[in-house]
Amino acid sequence: MNEPDKQQPPPPLTLWEMLQSVLAAALGVQSGKNRSRDFGRGKPSHFILLGLMFTGLFVLVLLGAVKLILHLATG
């Protein structure tokens, strides 16, 4: 059975919490509370993967916006 002096490990971060942390970090507005939560409960590999995915999506959106602007400007 559970002994009262044993503490259960904190639950892992949800996907939504990790996405919020990656977006906040990209914008540079991550709070100290969330940063300590991320270091305590998160896995670095998850944050690296989400960061790479976010960066790739960001680059694709920028490329699409530039192509659209150039198309509209020359069209």
Residue pairs with C-beta under 8 A, 6 or more apart in sequence:
10 40
10 41
11 41
12 41
12 42
12 43
13 21
13 37
13 38
13 41
13 42
13 46
17 37
18 38
18 42
18 46
18 47
18 50
19 50
20 34
21 30
21 34
21 35
21 38
21 42
21 47
22 47
22 50
22 51
22 54
23 54
24 30
24 31
24 34
25 51
26 51
26 54
26 58
38 47
